[in-house]
Amino acid sequence: MLQEIAKERNLSLTTVENHILQCFEEGMEVNTEAFLSDEERKMIELAVEKTGGEKLKPIKEELPDDISYFQIKVFLHERVMAVK
């Protein structure tokens, strides 16, 4: 889905992902279910608990290769928004 948007708008995938993360930061509602399955969410949660969640790289190293840094950031933004 994100790759299609990037191609259609002639942007890099990273740019599209950063735009979505910016939406989070600006308080916009984002449907995170489009980016994270329940299983992925659980795996990321366990990795965050294990590593302390302070830095992205240790979290990523605890996860399968198919989970991206973007998905980790989405999860972390979800947690921040849940606290507010």
mmCIF file of the N, C-alpha and C atoms, coordinates in Angstrom:
data_MODEL
# 
_entry.id   MODEL 
# 
loop_
_atom_site.group_PDB 
_atom_site.id 
_atom_site.type_symbol 
_atom_site.label_atom_id 
_atom_site.label_alt_id 
_atom_site.label_comp_id 
_atom_site.label_asym_id 
_atom_site.label_entity_id 
_atom_site.label_seq_id 
_atom_site.pdbx_PDB_ins_code 
_atom_site.Cartn_x 
_atom_site.Cartn_y 
_atom_site.Cartn_z 
_atom_site.occupancy 
_atom_site.B_iso_or_equiv 
_atom_site.pdbx_formal_charge 
_atom_site.auth_seq_id 
_atom_site.auth_comp_id 
_atom_site.auth_asym_id 
_atom_site.auth_atom_id 
_atom_site.pdbx_PDB_model_num 
ATOM 1   N N  . MET A 1 1  ? 0.817  -1.193  0.000  1.00 0.00 ? 1  MET A N  1 
ATOM 2   C CA . MET A 1 1  ? 0.000  0.000   0.000  1.00 0.00 ? 1  MET A CA 1 
ATOM 3   C C  . MET A 1 1  ? 0.860  1.255   0.000  1.00 0.00 ? 1  MET A C  1 
ATOM 4   N N  . LEU A 1 2  ? 1.801  1.354   0.934  1.00 0.00 ? 2  LEU A N  1 
ATOM 5   C CA . LEU A 1 2  ? 2.644  2.548   1.001  1.00 0.00 ? 2  LEU A CA 1 
ATOM 6   C C  . LEU A 1 2  ? 3.537  2.672   -0.224 1.00 0.00 ? 2  LEU A C  1 
ATOM 7   N N  . GLN A 1 3  ? 4.001  1.541   -0.736 1.00 0.00 ? 3  GLN A N  1 
ATOM 8   C CA . GLN A 1 3  ? 4.833  1.575   -1.933 1.00 0.00 ? 3  GLN A CA 1 
ATOM 9   C C  . GLN A 1 3  ? 4.036  2.081   -3.130 1.00 0.00 ? 3  GLN A C  1 
ATOM 10  N N  . GLU A 1 4  ? 2.770  1.729   -3.205 1.00 0.00 ? 4  GLU A N  1 
ATOM 11  C CA . GLU A 1 4  ? 1.910  2.218   -4.288 1.00 0.00 ? 4  GLU A CA 1 
ATOM 12  C C  . GLU A 1 4  ? 1.733  3.730   -4.194 1.00 0.00 ? 4  GLU A C  1 
ATOM 13  N N  . ILE A 1 5  ? 1.524  4.228   -2.989 1.00 0.00 ? 5  ILE A N  1 
ATOM 14  C CA . ILE A 1 5  ? 1.380  5.673   -2.780 1.00 0.00 ? 5  ILE A CA 1 
ATOM 15  C C  . ILE A 1 5  ? 2.667  6.385   -3.187 1.00 0.00 ? 5  ILE A C  1 
ATOM 16  N N  . ALA A 1 6  ? 3.796  5.835   -2.764 1.00 0.00 ? 6  ALA A N  1 
ATOM 17  C CA . ALA A 1 6  ? 5.087  6.438   -3.095 1.00 0.00 ? 6  ALA A CA 1 
ATOM 18  C C  . ALA A 1 6  ? 5.279  6.496   -4.607 1.00 0.00 ? 6  ALA A C  1 
ATOM 19  N N  . LYS A 1 7  ? 4.968  5.405   -5.284 1.00 0.00 ? 7  LYS A N  1 
ATOM 20  C CA . LYS A 1 7  ? 5.138  5.358   -6.734 1.00 0.00 ? 7  LYS A CA 1 
ATOM 21  C C  . LYS A 1 7  ? 4.217  6.359   -7.426 1.00 0.00 ? 7  LYS A C  1 
ATOM 22  N N  . GLU A 1 8  ? 2.955  6.390   -6.996 1.00 0.00 ? 8  GLU A N  1 
ATOM 23  C CA . GLU A 1 8  ? 1.972  7.277   -7.614 1.00 0.00 ? 8  GLU A CA 1 
ATOM 24  C C  . GLU A 1 8  ? 2.354  8.748   -7.440 1.00 0.00 ? 8  GLU A C  1 
ATOM 25  N N  . ARG A 1 9  ? 2.918  9.072   -6.295 1.00 0.00 ? 9  ARG A N  1 
ATOM 26  C CA . ARG A 1 9  ? 3.269  10.467  -6.005 1.00 0.00 ? 9  ARG A CA 1 
ATOM 27  C C  . ARG A 1 9  ? 4.725  10.796  -6.303 1.00 0.00 ? 9  ARG A C  1 
ATOM 28  N N  . ASN A 1 10 ? 5.439  9.814   -6.845 1.00 0.00 ? 10 ASN A N  1 
ATOM 29  C CA . ASN A 1 10 ? 6.845  9.987   -7.192 1.00 0.00 ? 10 ASN A CA 1 
ATOM 30  C C  . ASN A 1 10 ? 7.677  10.409  -5.982 1.00 0.00 ? 10 ASN A C  1 
ATOM 31  N N  . LEU A 1 11 ? 7.448  9.699   -4.877 1.00 0.00 ? 11 LEU A N  1 
ATOM 32  C CA . LEU A 1 11 ? 8.175  9.930   -3.636 1.00 0.00 ? 11 LEU A CA 1 
ATOM 33  C C  . LEU A 1 11 ? 8.855  8.635   -3.216 1.00 0.00 ? 11 LEU A C  1 
ATOM 34  N N  . SER A 1 12 ? 9.834  8.748   -2.342 1.00 0.00 ? 12 SER A N  1 
ATOM 35  C CA . SER A 1 12 ? 10.438 7.531   -1.788 1.00 0.00 ? 12 SER A CA 1 
ATOM 36  C C  . SER A 1 12 ? 9.507  6.961   -0.725 1.00 0.00 ? 12 SER A C  1 
ATOM 37  N N  . LEU A 1 13 ? 9.656  5.681   -0.490 1.00 0.00 ? 13 LEU A N  1 
ATOM 38  C CA . LEU A 1 13 ? 8.865  5.026   0.552  1.00 0.00 ? 13 LEU A CA 1 
ATOM 39  C C  . LEU A 1 13 ? 9.133  5.681   1.903  1.00 0.00 ? 13 LEU A C  1 
ATOM 40  N N  . THR A 1 14 ? 10.375 6.004   2.173  1.00 0.00 ? 14 THR A N  1 
ATOM 41  C CA . THR A 1 14 ? 10.736 6.636   3.443  1.00 0.00 ? 14 THR A CA 1 
ATOM 42  C C  . THR A 1 14 ? 10.017 7.972   3.616  1.00 0.00 ? 14 THR A C  1 
ATOM 43  N N  . THR A 1 15 ? 9.896  8.728   2.543  1.00 0.00 ? 15 THR A N  1 
ATOM 44  C CA . THR A 1 15 ? 9.196  10.017  2.614  1.00 0.00 ? 15 THR A CA 1 
ATOM 45  C C  . THR A 1 15 ? 7.728  9.811   2.988  1.00 0.00 ? 15 THR A C  1 
ATOM 46  N N  . VAL A 1 16 ? 7.082  8.843   2.364  1.00 0.00 ? 16 VAL A N  1 
ATOM 47  C CA . VAL A 1 16 ? 5.673  8.561   2.673  1.00 0.00 ? 16 VAL A CA 1 
ATOM 48  C C  . VAL A 1 16 ? 5.540  8.119   4.133  1.00 0.00 ? 16 VAL A C  1 
ATOM 49  N N  . GLU A 1 17 ? 6.439  7.246   4.575  1.00 0.00 ? 17 GLU A N  1 
ATOM 50  C CA . GLU A 1 17 ? 6.405  6.799   5.970  1.00 0.00 ? 17 GLU A CA 1 
ATOM 51  C C  . GLU A 1 17 ? 6.598  7.974   6.921  1.00 0.00 ? 17 GLU A C  1 
ATOM 52  N N  . ASN A 1 18 ? 7.522  8.858   6.601  1.00 0.00 ? 18 ASN A N  1 
ATOM 53  C CA . ASN A 1 18 ? 7.757  10.025  7.453  1.00 0.00 ? 18 ASN A CA 1 
ATOM 54  C C  . ASN A 1 18 ? 6.550  10.956  7.485  1.00 0.00 ? 18 ASN A C  1 
ATOM 55  N N  . HIS A 1 19 ? 5.834  11.065  6.373  1.00 0.00 ? 19 HIS A N  1 
ATOM 56  C CA . HIS A 1 19 ? 4.616  11.879  6.360  1.00 0.00 ? 19 HIS A CA 1 
ATOM 57  C C  . HIS A 1 19 ? 3.568  11.297  7.311  1.00 0.00 ? 19 HIS A C  1 
ATOM 58  N N  . ILE A 1 20 ? 3.458  9.986   7.324  1.00 0.00 ? 20 ILE A N  1 
ATOM 59  C CA . ILE A 1 20 ? 2.496  9.334   8.225  1.00 0.00 ? 20 ILE A CA 1 
ATOM 60  C C  . ILE A 1 20 ? 2.903  9.554   9.678  1.00 0.00 ? 20 ILE A C  1 
ATOM 61  N N  . LEU A 1 21 ? 4.183  9.413   9.969  1.00 0.00 ? 21 LEU A N  1 
ATOM 62  C CA . LEU A 1 21 ? 4.661  9.659   11.336 1.00 0.00 ? 21 LEU A CA 1 
ATOM 63  C C  . LEU A 1 21 ? 4.441  11.112  11.738 1.00 0.00 ? 21 LEU A C  1 
ATOM 64  N N  . GLN A 1 22 ? 4.589  12.029  10.794 1.00 0.00 ? 22 GLN A N  1 
ATOM 65  C CA . GLN A 1 22 ? 4.342  13.447  11.069 1.00 0.00 ? 22 GLN A CA 1 
ATOM 66  C C  . GLN A 1 22 ? 2.863  13.666  11.415 1.00 0.00 ? 22 GLN A C  1 
ATOM 67  N N  . CYS A 1 23 ? 1.981  12.931  10.754 1.00 0.00 ? 23 CYS A N  1 
ATOM 68  C CA . CYS A 1 23 ? 0.552  13.025  11.077 1.00 0.00 ? 23 CYS A CA 1 
ATOM 69  C C  . CYS A 1 23 ? 0.318  12.675  12.541 1.00 0.00 ? 23 CYS A C  1 
ATOM 70  N N  . PHE A 1 24 ? 0.986  11.617  13.025 1.00 0.00 ? 24 PHE A N  1 
ATOM 71  C CA . PHE A 1 24 ? 0.907  11.249  14.440 1.00 0.00 ? 24 PHE A CA 1 
ATOM 72  C C  . PHE A 1 24 ? 1.314  12.431  15.310 1.00 0.00 ? 24 PHE A C  1 
ATOM 73  N N  . GLU A 1 25 ? 2.471  13.003  14.992 1.00 0.00 ? 25 GLU A N  1 
ATOM 74  C CA . GLU A 1 25 ? 3.035  14.079  15.804 1.00 0.00 ? 25 GLU A CA 1 
ATOM 75  C C  . GLU A 1 25 ? 2.137  15.310  15.830 1.00 0.00 ? 25 GLU A C  1 
ATOM 76  N N  . GLU A 1 26 ? 1.379  15.504  14.762 1.00 0.00 ? 26 GLU A N  1 
ATOM 77  C CA . GLU A 1 26 ? 0.484  16.657  14.677 1.00 0.00 ? 26 GLU A CA 1 
ATOM 78  C C  . GLU A 1 26 ? -0.901 16.348  15.231 1.00 0.00 ? 26 GLU A C  1 
ATOM 79  N N  . GLY A 1 27 ? -1.055 15.145  15.797 1.00 0.00 ? 27 GLY A N  1 
ATOM 80  C CA . GLY A 1 27 ? -2.312 14.793  16.455 1.00 0.00 ? 27 GLY A CA 1 
ATOM 81  C C  . GLY A 1 27 ? -3.412 14.315  15.540 1.00 0.00 ? 27 GLY A C  1 
ATOM 82  N N  . MET A 1 28 ? -3.076 14.022  14.290 1.00 0.00 ? 28 MET A N  1 
ATOM 83  C CA . MET A 1 28 ? -4.084 13.518  13.365 1.00 0.00 ? 28 MET A CA 1 
ATOM 84  C C  . MET A 1 28 ? -4.376 12.058  13.667 1.00 0.00 ? 28 MET A C  1 
ATOM 85  N N  . GLU A 1 29 ? -5.570 11.626  13.337 1.00 0.00 ? 29 GLU A N  1 
ATOM 86  C CA . GLU A 1 29 ? -5.950 10.236  13.547 1.00 0.00 ? 29 GLU A CA 1 
ATOM 87  C C  . GLU A 1 29 ? -5.389 9.392   12.406 1.00 0.00 ? 29 GLU A C  1 
ATOM 88  N N  . VAL A 1 30 ? -4.695 8.323   12.765 1.00 0.00 ? 30 VAL A N  1 
ATOM 89  C CA . VAL A 1 30 ? -4.088 7.432   11.781 1.00 0.00 ? 30 VAL A CA 1 
ATOM 90  C C  . VAL A 1 30 ? -4.552 6.012   12.081 1.00 0.00 ? 30 VAL A C  1 
ATOM 91  N N  . ASN A 1 31 ? -5.014 5.316   11.072 1.00 0.00 ? 31 ASN A N  1 
ATOM 92  C CA . ASN A 1 31 ? -5.453 3.930   11.229 1.00 0.00 ? 31 ASN A CA 1 
ATOM 93  C C  . ASN A 1 31 ? -4.216 3.030   11.240 1.00 0.00 ? 31 ASN A C  1 
ATOM 94  N N  . THR A 1 32 ? -3.723 2.717   12.408 1.00 0.00 ? 32 THR A N  1 
ATOM 95  C CA . THR A 1 32 ? -2.499 1.940   12.533 1.00 0.00 ? 32 THR A CA 1 
ATOM 96  C C  . THR A 1 32 ? -2.695 0.474   12.170 1.00 0.00 ? 32 THR A C  1 
ATOM 97  N N  . GLU A 1 33 ? -3.926 0.013   12.144 1.00 0.00 ? 33 GLU A N  1 
ATOM 98  C CA . GLU A 1 33 ? -4.186 -1.375  11.763 1.00 0.00 ? 33 GLU A CA 1 
ATOM 99  C C  . GLU A 1 33 ? -3.764 -1.652  10.329 1.00 0.00 ? 33 GLU A C  1 
ATOM 100 N N  . ALA A 1 34 ? -3.641 -0.597  9.527  1.00 0.00 ? 34 ALA A N  1 
ATOM 101 C CA . ALA A 1 34 ? -3.184 -0.755  8.152  1.00 0.00 ? 34 ALA A CA 1 
ATOM 102 C C  . ALA A 1 34 ? -1.691 -1.080  8.096  1.00 0.00 ? 34 ALA A C  1 
ATOM 103 N N  . PHE A 1 35 ? -0.966 -0.807  9.182  1.00 0.00 ? 35 PHE A N  1 
ATOM 104 C CA . PHE A 1 35 ? 0.485  -0.980  9.193  1.00 0.00 ? 35 PHE A CA 1 
ATOM 105 C C  . PHE A 1 35 ? 0.961  -2.080  10.124 1.00 0.00 ? 35 PHE A C  1 
ATOM 106 N N  . LEU A 1 36 ? 0.126  -2.475  11.089 1.00 0.00 ? 36 LEU A N  1 
ATOM 107 C CA . LEU A 1 36 ? 0.523  -3.472  12.086 1.00 0.00 ? 36 LEU A CA 1 
ATOM 108 C C  . LEU A 1 36 ? -0.586 -4.476  12.328 1.00 0.00 ? 36 LEU A C  1 
ATOM 109 N N  . SER A 1 37 ? -0.240 -5.745  12.203 1.00 0.00 ? 37 SER A N  1 
ATOM 110 C CA . SER A 1 37 ? -1.194 -6.788  12.584 1.00 0.00 ? 37 SER A CA 1 
ATOM 111 C C  . SER A 1 37 ? -1.117 -6.959  14.102 1.00 0.00 ? 37 SER A C  1 
ATOM 112 N N  . ASP A 1 38 ? -2.075 -7.648  14.662 1.00 0.00 ? 38 ASP A N  1 
ATOM 113 C CA . ASP A 1 38 ? -2.044 -7.915  16.102 1.00 0.00 ? 38 ASP A CA 1 
ATOM 114 C C  . ASP A 1 38 ? -0.791 -8.697  16.484 1.00 0.00 ? 38 ASP A C  1 
ATOM 115 N N  . GLU A 1 39 ? -0.420 -9.650  15.641 1.00 0.00 ? 39 GLU A N  1 
ATOM 116 C CA . GLU A 1 39 ? 0.773  -10.460 15.916 1.00 0.00 ? 39 GLU A CA 1 
ATOM 117 C C  . GLU A 1 39 ? 2.045  -9.608  15.892 1.00 0.00 ? 39 GLU A C  1 
ATOM 118 N N  . GLU A 1 40 ? 2.157  -8.732  14.903 1.00 0.00 ? 40 GLU A N  1 
ATOM 119 C CA . GLU A 1 40 ? 3.328  -7.849  14.825 1.00 0.00 ? 40 GLU A CA 1 
ATOM 120 C C  . GLU A 1 40 ? 3.373  -6.915  16.034 1.00 0.00 ? 40 GLU A C  1 
ATOM 121 N N  . ARG A 1 41 ? 2.214  -6.413  16.407 1.00 0.00 ? 41 ARG A N  1 
ATOM 122 C CA . ARG A 1 41 ? 2.120  -5.521  17.563 1.00 0.00 ? 41 ARG A CA 1 
ATOM 123 C C  . ARG A 1 41 ? 2.614  -6.226  18.834 1.00 0.00 ? 41 ARG A C  1 
ATOM 124 N N  . LYS A 1 42 ? 2.216  -7.492  19.004 1.00 0.00 ? 42 LYS A N  1 
ATOM 125 C CA . LYS A 1 42 ? 2.642  -8.269  20.175 1.00 0.00 ? 42 LYS A CA 1 
ATOM 126 C C  . LYS A 1 42 ? 4.150  -8.505  20.166 1.00 0.00 ? 42 LYS A C  1 
ATOM 127 N N  . MET A 1 43 ? 4.691  -8.838  18.986 1.00 0.00 ? 43 MET A N  1 
ATOM 128 C CA . MET A 1 43 ? 6.141  -9.064  18.889 1.00 0.00 ? 43 MET A CA 1 
ATOM 129 C C  . MET A 1 43 ? 6.923  -7.798  19.216 1.00 0.00 ? 43 MET A C  1 
ATOM 130 N N  . ILE A 1 44 ? 6.452  -6.670  18.707 1.00 0.00 ? 44 ILE A N  1 
ATOM 131 C CA . ILE A 1 44 ? 7.142  -5.399  18.975 1.00 0.00 ? 44 ILE A CA 1 
ATOM 132 C C  . ILE A 1 44 ? 7.029  -5.058  20.455 1.00 0.00 ? 44 ILE A C  1 
ATOM 133 N N  . GLU A 1 45 ? 5.865  -5.270  21.033 1.00 0.00 ? 45 GLU A N  1 
ATOM 134 C CA . GLU A 1 45 ? 5.682  -4.993  22.451 1.00 0.00 ? 45 GLU A CA 1 
ATOM 135 C C  . GLU A 1 45 ? 6.666  -5.799  23.307 1.00 0.00 ? 45 GLU A C  1 
ATOM 136 N N  . LEU A 1 46 ? 6.819  -7.067  22.997 1.00 0.00 ? 46 LEU A N  1 
ATOM 137 C CA . LEU A 1 46 ? 7.770  -7.908  23.740 1.00 0.00 ? 46 LEU A CA 1 
ATOM 138 C C  . LEU A 1 46 ? 9.203  -7.416  23.568 1.00 0.00 ? 46 LEU A C  1 
ATOM 139 N N  . ALA A 1 47 ? 9.548  -7.015  22.344 1.00 0.00 ? 47 ALA A N  1 
ATOM 140 C CA . ALA A 1 47 ? 10.898 -6.507  22.086 1.00 0.00 ? 47 ALA A CA 1 
ATOM 141 C C  . ALA A 1 47 ? 11.146 -5.205  22.842 1.00 0.00 ? 47 ALA A C  1 
ATOM 142 N N  . VAL A 1 48 ? 10.142 -4.343  22.905 1.00 0.00 ? 48 VAL A N  1 
ATOM 143 C CA . VAL A 1 48 ? 10.264 -3.083  23.645 1.00 0.00 ? 48 VAL A CA 1 
ATOM 144 C C  . VAL A 1 48 ? 10.442 -3.372  25.131 1.00 0.00 ? 48 VAL A C  1 
ATOM 145 N N  . GLU A 1 49 ? 9.659  -4.287  25.659 1.00 0.00 ? 49 GLU A N  1 
ATOM 146 C CA . GLU A 1 49 ? 9.781  -4.650  27.074 1.00 0.00 ? 49 GLU A CA 1 
ATOM 147 C C  . GLU A 1 49 ? 11.164 -5.223  27.378 1.00 0.00 ? 49 GLU A C  1 
ATOM 148 N N  . LYS A 1 50 ? 11.659 -6.052  26.475 1.00 0.00 ? 50 LYS A N  1 
ATOM 149 C CA . LYS A 1 50 ? 12.956 -6.693  26.682 1.00 0.00 ? 50 LYS A CA 1 
ATOM 150 C C  . LYS A 1 50 ? 14.114 -5.702  26.615 1.00 0.00 ? 50 LYS A C  1 
ATOM 151 N N  . THR A 1 51 ? 14.024 -4.731  25.704 1.00 0.00 ? 51 THR A N  1 
ATOM 152 C CA . THR A 1 51 ? 15.137 -3.804  25.472 1.00 0.00 ? 51 THR A CA 1 
ATOM 153 C C  . THR A 1 51 ? 14.999 -2.492  26.242 1.00 0.00 ? 51 THR A C  1 
ATOM 154 N N  . GLY A 1 52 ? 13.845 -2.250  26.808 1.00 0.00 ? 52 GLY A N  1 
ATOM 155 C CA . GLY A 1 52 ? 13.615 -0.991  27.488 1.00 0.00 ? 52 GLY A CA 1 
ATOM 156 C C  . GLY A 1 52 ? 13.016 0.080   26.599 1.00 0.00 ? 52 GLY A C  1 
ATOM 157 N N  . GLY A 1 53 ? 13.071 -0.129  25.300 1.00 0.00 ? 53 GLY A N  1 
ATOM 158 C CA . GLY A 1 53 ? 12.398 0.775   24.363 1.00 0.00 ? 53 GLY A CA 1 
ATOM 159 C C  . GLY A 1 53 ? 13.025 2.133   24.185 1.00 0.00 ? 53 GLY A C  1 
ATOM 160 N N  . GLU A 1 54 ? 14.234 2.321   24.651 1.00 0.00 ? 54 GLU A N  1 
ATOM 161 C CA . GLU A 1 54 ? 14.874 3.631   24.549 1.00 0.00 ? 54 GLU A CA 1 
ATOM 162 C C  . GLU A 1 54 ? 15.422 3.912   23.149 1.00 0.00 ? 54 GLU A C  1 
ATOM 163 N N  . LYS A 1 55 ? 15.915 2.871   22.484 1.00 0.00 ? 55 LYS A N  1 
ATOM 164 C CA . LYS A 1 55 ? 16.525 3.042   21.160 1.00 0.00 ? 55 LYS A CA 1 
ATOM 165 C C  . LYS A 1 55 ? 15.900 2.054   20.186 1.00 0.00 ? 55 LYS A C  1 
ATOM 166 N N  . LEU A 1 56 ? 15.831 2.467   18.913 1.00 0.00 ? 56 LEU A N  1 
ATOM 167 C CA . LEU A 1 56 ? 15.191 1.639   17.898 1.00 0.00 ? 56 LEU A CA 1 
ATOM 168 C C  . LEU A 1 56 ? 16.011 0.407   17.522 1.00 0.00 ? 56 LEU A C  1 
ATOM 169 N N  . LYS A 1 57 ? 17.317 0.549   17.367 1.00 0.00 ? 57 LYS A N  1 
ATOM 170 C CA . LYS A 1 57 ? 18.135 -0.552  16.876 1.00 0.00 ? 57 LYS A CA 1 
ATOM 171 C C  . LYS A 1 57 ? 18.039 -1.809  17.749 1.00 0.00 ? 57 LYS A C  1 
ATOM 172 N N  . PRO A 1 58 ? 18.152 -1.698  19.082 1.00 0.00 ? 58 PRO A N  1 
ATOM 173 C CA . PRO A 1 58 ? 18.001 -2.911  19.890 1.00 0.00 ? 58 PRO A CA 1 
ATOM 174 C C  . PRO A 1 58 ? 16.624 -3.560  19.751 1.00 0.00 ? 58 PRO A C  1 
ATOM 175 N N  . ILE A 1 59 ? 15.595 -2.739  19.583 1.00 0.00 ? 59 ILE A N  1 
ATOM 176 C CA . ILE A 1 59 ? 14.248 -3.284  19.362 1.00 0.00 ? 59 ILE A CA 1 
ATOM 177 C C  . ILE A 1 59 ? 14.233 -4.055  18.055 1.00 0.00 ? 59 ILE A C  1 
ATOM 178 N N  . LYS A 1 60 ? 14.746 -3.435  17.007 1.00 0.00 ? 60 LYS A N  1 
ATOM 179 C CA . LYS A 1 60 ? 14.762 -4.057  15.675 1.00 0.00 ? 60 LYS A CA 1 
ATOM 180 C C  . LYS A 1 60 ? 15.527 -5.371  15.693 1.00 0.00 ? 60 LYS A C  1 
ATOM 181 N N  . GLU A 1 61 ? 16.625 -5.409  16.423 1.00 0.00 ? 61 GLU A N  1 
ATOM 182 C CA . GLU A 1 61 ? 17.451 -6.620  16.480 1.00 0.00 ? 61 GLU A CA 1 
ATOM 183 C C  . GLU A 1 61 ? 16.731 -7.789  17.153 1.00 0.00 ? 61 GLU A C  1 
ATOM 184 N N  . GLU A 1 62 ? 15.726 -7.506  17.963 1.00 0.00 ? 62 GLU A N  1 
ATOM 185 C CA . GLU A 1 62 ? 14.944 -8.558  18.636 1.00 0.00 ? 62 GLU A CA 1 
ATOM 186 C C  . GLU A 1 62 ? 13.822 -9.106  17.755 1.00 0.00 ? 62 GLU A C  1 
ATOM 187 N N  . LEU A 1 63 ? 13.594 -8.485  16.616 1.00 0.00 ? 63 LEU A N  1 
ATOM 188 C CA . LEU A 1 63 ? 12.435 -8.807  15.788 1.00 0.00 ? 63 LEU A CA 1 
ATOM 189 C C  . LEU A 1 63 ? 12.829 -9.501  14.490 1.00 0.00 ? 63 LEU A C  1 
ATOM 190 N N  . PRO A 1 64 ? 11.873 -10.196 13.863 1.00 0.00 ? 64 PRO A N  1 
ATOM 191 C CA . PRO A 1 64 ? 12.135 -10.776 12.541 1.00 0.00 ? 64 PRO A CA 1 
ATOM 192 C C  . PRO A 1 64 ? 12.457 -9.667  11.536 1.00 0.00 ? 64 PRO A C  1 
ATOM 193 N N  . ASP A 1 65 ? 13.203 -10.022 10.512 1.00 0.00 ? 65 ASP A N  1 
ATOM 194 C CA . ASP A 1 65 ? 13.622 -9.035  9.512  1.00 0.00 ? 65 ASP A CA 1 
ATOM 195 C C  . ASP A 1 65 ? 12.459 -8.355  8.799  1.00 0.00 ? 65 ASP A C  1 
ATOM 196 N N  . ASP A 1 66 ? 11.315 -9.023  8.712  1.00 0.00 ? 66 ASP A N  1 
ATOM 197 C CA . ASP A 1 66 ? 10.199 -8.442  7.966  1.00 0.00 ? 66 ASP A CA 1 
ATOM 198 C C  . ASP A 1 66 ? 9.458  -7.345  8.734  1.00 0.00 ? 66 ASP A C  1 
ATOM 199 N N  . ILE A 1 67 ? 9.801  -7.122  9.981  1.00 0.00 ? 67 ILE A N  1 
ATOM 200 C CA . ILE A 1 67 ? 9.225  -5.992  10.719 1.00 0.00 ? 67 ILE A CA 1 
ATOM 201 C C  . ILE A 1 67 ? 10.171 -4.806  10.550 1.00 0.00 ? 67 ILE A C  1 
ATOM 202 N N  . SER A 1 68 ? 9.627  -3.726  10.052 1.00 0.00 ? 68 SER A N  1 
ATOM 203 C CA . SER A 1 68 ? 10.446 -2.568  9.686  1.00 0.00 ? 68 SER A CA 1 
ATOM 204 C C  . SER A 1 68 ? 10.579 -1.561  10.837 1.00 0.00 ? 68 SER A C  1 
ATOM 205 N N  . TYR A 1 69 ? 11.551 -0.685  10.670 1.00 0.00 ? 69 TYR A N  1 
ATOM 206 C CA . TYR A 1 69 ? 11.701 0.417   11.615 1.00 0.00 ? 69 TYR A CA 1 
ATOM 207 C C  . TYR A 1 69 ? 10.427 1.263   11.634 1.00 0.00 ? 69 TYR A C  1 
ATOM 208 N N  . PHE A 1 70 ? 9.818  1.449   10.473 1.00 0.00 ? 70 PHE A N  1 
ATOM 209 C CA . PHE A 1 70 ? 8.572  2.209   10.401 1.00 0.00 ? 70 PHE A CA 1 
ATOM 210 C C  . PHE A 1 70 ? 7.499  1.586   11.295 1.00 0.00 ? 70 PHE A C  1 
ATOM 211 N N  . GLN A 1 71 ? 7.357  0.268   11.247 1.00 0.00 ? 71 GLN A N  1 
ATOM 212 C CA . GLN A 1 71 ? 6.350  -0.405  12.076 1.00 0.00 ? 71 GLN A CA 1 
ATOM 213 C C  . GLN A 1 71 ? 6.664  -0.224  13.560 1.00 0.00 ? 71 GLN A C  1 
ATOM 214 N N  . ILE A 1 72 ? 7.938  -0.264  13.911 1.00 0.00 ? 72 ILE A N  1 
ATOM 215 C CA . ILE A 1 72 ? 8.318  -0.027  15.307 1.00 0.00 ? 72 ILE A CA 1 
ATOM 216 C C  . ILE A 1 72 ? 7.932  1.387   15.716 1.00 0.00 ? 72 ILE A C  1 
ATOM 217 N N  . LYS A 1 73 ? 8.196  2.350   14.860 1.00 0.00 ? 73 LYS A N  1 
ATOM 218 C CA . LYS A 1 73 ? 7.848  3.750   15.159 1.00 0.00 ? 73 LYS A CA 1 
ATOM 219 C C  . LYS A 1 73 ? 6.339  3.924   15.289 1.00 0.00 ? 73 LYS A C  1 
ATOM 220 N N  . VAL A 1 74 ? 5.583  3.260   14.428 1.00 0.00 ? 74 VAL A N  1 
ATOM 221 C CA . VAL A 1 74 ? 4.116  3.320   14.521 1.00 0.00 ? 74 VAL A CA 1 
ATOM 222 C C  . VAL A 1 74 ? 3.674  2.790   15.881 1.00 0.00 ? 74 VAL A C  1 
ATOM 223 N N  . PHE A 1 75 ? 4.217  1.650   16.284 1.00 0.00 ? 75 PHE A N  1 
ATOM 224 C CA . PHE A 1 75 ? 3.878  1.073   17.583 1.00 0.00 ? 75 PHE A CA 1 
ATOM 225 C C  . PHE A 1 75 ? 4.207  2.047   18.711 1.00 0.00 ? 75 PHE A C  1 
ATOM 226 N N  . LEU A 1 76 ? 5.385  2.628   18.670 1.00 0.00 ? 76 LEU A N  1 
ATOM 227 C CA . LEU A 1 76 ? 5.788  3.564   19.728 1.00 0.00 ? 76 LEU A CA 1 
ATOM 228 C C  . LEU A 1 76 ? 4.893  4.798   19.750 1.00 0.00 ? 76 LEU A C  1 
ATOM 229 N N  . HIS A 1 77 ? 4.494  5.278   18.587 1.00 0.00 ? 77 HIS A N  1 
ATOM 230 C CA . HIS A 1 77 ? 3.568  6.424   18.536 1.00 0.00 ? 77 HIS A CA 1 
ATOM 231 C C  . HIS A 1 77 ? 2.209  6.035   19.108 1.00 0.00 ? 77 HIS A C  1 
ATOM 232 N N  . GLU A 1 78 ? 1.770  4.811   18.834 1.00 0.00 ? 78 GLU A N  1 
ATOM 233 C CA . GLU A 1 78 ? 0.505  4.322   19.406 1.00 0.00 ? 78 GLU A CA 1 
ATOM 234 C C  . GLU A 1 78 ? 0.569  4.374   20.939 1.00 0.00 ? 78 GLU A C  1 
ATOM 235 N N  . ARG A 1 79 ? 1.667  3.929   21.482 1.00 0.00 ? 79 ARG A N  1 
ATOM 236 C CA . ARG A 1 79 ? 1.830  3.907   22.939 1.00 0.00 ? 79 ARG A CA 1 
ATOM 237 C C  . ARG A 1 79 ? 1.778  5.314   23.510 1.00 0.00 ? 79 ARG A C  1 
ATOM 238 N N  . VAL A 1 80 ? 2.433  6.238   22.851 1.00 0.00 ? 80 VAL A N  1 
ATOM 239 C CA . VAL A 1 80 ? 2.440  7.626   23.317 1.00 0.00 ? 80 VAL A CA 1 
ATOM 240 C C  . VAL A 1 80 ? 1.024  8.191   23.278 1.00 0.00 ? 80 VAL A C  1 
ATOM 241 N N  . MET A 1 81 ? 0.310  7.920   22.188 1.00 0.00 ? 81 MET A N  1 
ATOM 242 C CA . MET A 1 81 ? -1.040 8.444   22.045 1.00 0.00 ? 81 MET A CA 1 
ATOM 243 C C  . MET A 1 81 ? -1.992 7.811   23.065 1.00 0.00 ? 81 MET A C  1 
ATOM 244 N N  . ALA A 1 82 ? -1.745 6.561   23.426 1.00 0.00 ? 82 ALA A N  1 
ATOM 245 C CA . ALA A 1 82 ? -2.599 5.871   24.408 1.00 0.00 ? 82 ALA A CA 1 
ATOM 246 C C  . ALA A 1 82 ? -2.442 6.474   25.792 1.00 0.00 ? 82 ALA A C  1 
ATOM 247 N N  . VAL A 1 83 ? -1.281 7.026   26.067 1.00 0.00 ? 83 VAL A N  1 
ATOM 248 C CA . VAL A 1 83 ? -1.017 7.624   27.377 1.00 0.00 ? 83 VAL A CA 1 
ATOM 249 C C  . VAL A 1 83 ? -1.686 8.988   27.492 1.00 0.00 ? 83 VAL A C  1 
ATOM 250 N N  . LYS A 1 84 ? -1.799 9.694   26.377 1.00 0.00 ? 84 LYS A N  1 
ATOM 251 C CA . LYS A 1 84 ? -2.369 11.059  26.395 1.00 0.00 ? 84 LYS A CA 1 
ATOM 252 C C  . LYS A 1 84 ? -3.850 11.056  26.639 1.00 0.00 ? 84 LYS A C  1 
# 
